[in-house]
Amino acid sequence: MKWYRTIDIYITKKFLGTFFYAIALIISISVVFDISENLDEFISKDIPGRDIVFDYYMNFIPYFTNLFSPLFTFIAVIYFTSKMAYNTEIIAILSSGVSYNRLMRPYLVSAFILAILSYSLGNFIIPPANKTLNGFRHKYIDNNRVITERNIHQQIEPGVYIYMQSINASNVGYRFTMERFEGVKLVEKLTAQNVRWDKEKEKWIINNYMKRKIYETHEEFETGLYMDTTLNMVPEDFKVVKNEMETFQTPALLREIDKMKMRGVNTIEWEIEKHRRIAGPFSAFILTIIGAGLASRKIKGGLGLHLGLGLLLSFSYILFMQVSTVFAISGTTPPVVAVWFPNLFYSIIALFVFRWAAR
């Protein structure tokens, strides 16, 4: 490939080799610390070794790989580029007639590979891994599924609204009301003492009910002690799983957000997760450009100063993303702005660093 020469392959190998070595090292350390922290609990609860390895740790690794990816992308670029600069390799490349813009080609190709990896992990691999991990924790460690708060109001399908005062762990909902509208006009209302989910029939059993139908000229009333019916809802709709949005692959996540919006449920955290999965991989490009620009110039302090600056900037980037997320959750900032603004801000920094390094 004429457009990708020996020096490009050399830089790509250096970049990706340093990145994967650093990630493997930090993941190994994380696993060791996690084992030391949870070993007593694993033993006391007699958890099978196969489940610990395949259901817990094999699904633990992809999540932390993606979590640490921005940090170690930056550190990898800073580390190997600084070594090249202080071994005068960068000077030799630029002196041979290669422009700084051309020098960045293998960096951006490597960043593209890492961005694709991050996107694939975040959108398709980590969600089912998180689901398995949550199942392991739910089965052996703690019950992370809790009933929602009292006074549930939801739209279960267009024009149909339900209210329940509460629902318990046995899937019995109390003081149930369902209203059906045609446009803005109420045409049917059903109230019941309680509703109970029949797992075998996969239907709701309505107890002690009264149904009211409203026509143009008159109304009809019906009462009864028992009725089973199919409603467009299941008990899981009224239960909350901690970080449940992280268990949905992106196509399913988008469908779930649409479903929740139709029901009038708060979707802020789900919207944040949706935008984060798209915005996250772009950090590979932004941090690569900043890292390469800072490390390609010789400055007093050498590799130590470069690494220090790299850690400071990468941690500030991660902190900025966390702070902006808090603003989104509080409702102060729209999720799309909160998630994408750190990328926009650091893209401007990357542009200034690139121009400074290319002088």
N, C-alpha and C positions, 0 to 999 in steps of 0.2 A: 504494500500500500504506500504509494508515493506521498500521500498526505499525512501518513503516520510513520515517522522515521524511527531509526534506532534510538535516538535520544528521547523520543516520545515514549517508546516502550520502556526505556530505562526509568523515566520519571513515574510512569504509571505503576510499574512494579514496586518502586520505592514507596509511593503513596499508598497503594492498596495493601502492600505487605506490612507497612508500619501500622496502618489502620486495623487490619484484622489481627495482628499480633497484640496490639493494645487492647482491643475488644476482648480477645480470648483471655488475656491476663486479668482484666477487671471482672469478667464473668466468672472465671475460676475463683477469684477471691470472694466474690459475692456469694457463690454457691457454698464455699467453705464456711463463711460467716453465717449463712442461713442454716446450714446443717448444725453448727455448734449452738445456734439459738433455739432450734426446734427439735433437736435430737431427743431430749427428755420427753417431749410431748409425743413424738412419733413412737417411742418405746412404750410409754405409759398407756397409750391408746391402742397398742398392738396393731399398728397400721402395716399392711403387707408391704414388703420391700419393693415389689413390682409396681405397686400403685405410687409409692414415693418417687421412684425413678421415672416412670413413664407418664403418670398423670400429673405429678407435681413439678419435678425439675425439668423434664423435657418441654414443658409448657411455660416454665419460669424463664428459660433462657431466651426465647424470641422476644419477649416483652422487654427484658433488660438490655438486650442487644439494640433494640430500637430506641430505648430510653437514653442510652449513653452515646448513640450514634453522632448527634451534633457535636458533643464535647470532644469526642475522639477523632472526628473528622478534622476539627480545628487543630488539635494537638498533633495529629499525624502530619498535617501540612507544615505546621510551624517547625516540628522536630526535624524532618528530613530536609526541608528547604534551608533551614539554618545551617545544617551540616554541609549542604552543597555550597552555600554562600561562603562559609568559612574555610572550605577546601578550594575556594576560587572556581568551582565548577560553573556557578551561575555567570561569573564574569567571562569565563572562557566561552560559554554558549553565546552570550550576547556579543562578545567581541568577534565571533565568527560570522556575524551578519544576521543573526536571528533576532528579530524584534521581540520586545517584551510581550506584545500581543500574541505573537506566534508561540512564545514560550508557554503561554497560558493554555494552549490547546490540550496537552496531556492532562493538565490539572482539571480542566472542565470535563474532559472525557471521563476521568476517574470520578469526578463529582457526579456526573450523570449516572454512572454505574451504581454509586452509593445511593443516589436519589431513587432509582428504580428499585433497589433492594429495600429501602425504607418504605416506599409506597406499597410494595408487595407485602411486606411484613405487616404494616399498619392497617391495610385494607382487607387482606384475605387470609393471612396466616395467624396473626395474633388474636383476632376475635374468636375463632374456634378454640385456640389454645387457652384463652381466658375463660371460655365457657367450661372447658374440662377442668381448669384450675379452680374455678369457683365451685364446681361440682365436688371436687376433692375436699375443699375446705368445708363445704356444706355437710358432706358425709362424715368427715372425720374430726374436724376441728371446731367449727362454730356454725350456727345457723344464721346465714347472712340475708335471709329473706324475711321481711317483716310486713305486717299488715299496714295499709295506708292509714292516714288520719281519718277521723270521723267526718261525717257530712260530705259524702262523695257526690259530686255533680258531674255527669258526663253526657256527651252526645254519642250514642252507640251506633247510629247511622243517620243519614240526612233526615232531619225533621223529627227524630226520636230522641228524647232526653230521659235520663233516669236519675233518681236520687236515692241514696241509702244513708241512713243515719250512721251505720257501722257494719263491718263484716268481720267475722271471727276466723280463727284458724281452721275451723271445721267447714268453712265455706258457706256459712249461714249469714245472710244479710238481713238487717232489721229495718223496719219502717220503710218499706220499698215503695217508690212511686215511679210510674212511667207515663210520659206524656207524648202524644203524637200530634204534630202540627202539619197543616197544609199551608205553606206560606207562613203567614203570621197568625193563622186561625187555629185554635185548639180544636181537634176533632175527636180525640179519644184520651181518656185518662184512666189509669189503673193504679189502685193503691192496695197494699197488702201488709199484713202484720210482719211477714218475713218471706224470704226466698231462700231455697236451699239447692245447691248444685248436686245433681245426681251424676256421679262419675261414670257409672255403667251406661246409662242412657245418653250421657253428654247433653243433658237438658236441665233447665231450671224448674224446680218444683215451687209453685206459688201457693202459699197457705193463707187462708182467711182473707180473701180478696174481694174487692168491689171494682167492677169495670163500668165506666160511664162513657157512652157514645153520644156525641153532640151533632145534631143535624140542624138544617136551616129552620125547621118548624117545631122540632121536638127533641127530647133526649131519651135515651134508653139506659136502664141500669141493670146490671147483672152481678149477683153475689154468689160466692161459693167457698167451700172449705179447702178445696184442693184443685190444682190445675198444673199440668206439666206443659212447658212451652219452650220453643227455641228462640232465644234472644241472641243478638249479635254481640255477645260478651262472654268471657270466661273468667274464672276466679283470678287467674294470673294478671288480668287487667287491673286488679285492685291491690296488687301486691308490689312491693318495691324491692328490687335487688340492688345492693350497693354496686355502683359503676356498671349497671346492666348494659348501658349503651356500648361498652367496650367489648361485649360478647357478640355483637352483630357484625357480620361482614357488610361492606358498604351498600350493596344493593338492598339487603334486608333492612339496614339502618335507615335508608331513605324511605322505604315503604312504611316503616314503623313511625317515623317522624310525621308522615302524611296522615297516618291513622290517628296518632296522638293529637294532631292539630284538629282533625275532624271532631274528636271527642272533647276538645277544649282543655287538654292537659298541657301543663307547662313543659315546653320542649327546649328551654335554653341550654341545658347541659348537653342534650342530644345534638343541638345545632353546633355547639362548640366542638364536640367530637367530630362531627361531619367536616367542618372547615379545617380542624387540626390535621386530619388525615391527608388533606390536600396541601395545606400550607407547610407541614412538617418537612417533606422531602426537599423543598426549596432551600432549606437551611444549608444543605450540602454545598450548593453553588455559592451562597452568600458568604459562608464561613471559609470556604476554600479561597475565594478571591481576596478576602481580608487577610487570611493567614499567609498566603503566598506573597502578597504585597508587603506585609510587615517583615517577613523573614528573608526576603530576597536581597535586602540591603544590609550591609555590614554596619552595625552600630555598637557603641560602647556597651559592654555588659554581656555581649555574646549570646550564646544559646540560652543561658539562664534568663536573661531579660526577655528574649523572644517568647520563651515558654511562660514566663510570668504574665506578659501582655496577653498571650493567647488564652491562658486560664481566666484572666480578668474579663476579657471580652466575651468569651464563651459563657462564663457564669452569669455575666450581666445580661446576655441574650436570653438565657434560660429563665433568669429571674424576671426579666421584662415580660416574657410570655406568661409566666405564672401570675404576675400582678395584673396584667390585662385581662386574664381569664376571670380573676376575682371580680373585676369591674363588670364583666359580662354577666356573671352569675347573679350579681346584686341588681342587675337590670339597668345599670348606669350607662352601659355601652352595648350596642348591638353585637351579637356574637361574631359576625363576619368582620367587623372593624377590630374587635378585640384580638382575634386570632391573626389577622393579616397585618395589623399595624406594626408589630415588632419586625416582621420581614421587610416591610416598606422602609422603616427607620434604618435598619442595618444594611439594606440595599443601598441607601444613600451613603452610609459610611463606607461600604465596599467600593462604590464609585469613586469617592475621594481618595481612598487608599490605592486603588488601581491607577488613577491618574498620577498620584505622587510617585508610585513605583515605576511607572512607564516613562518618567521624565529622563 
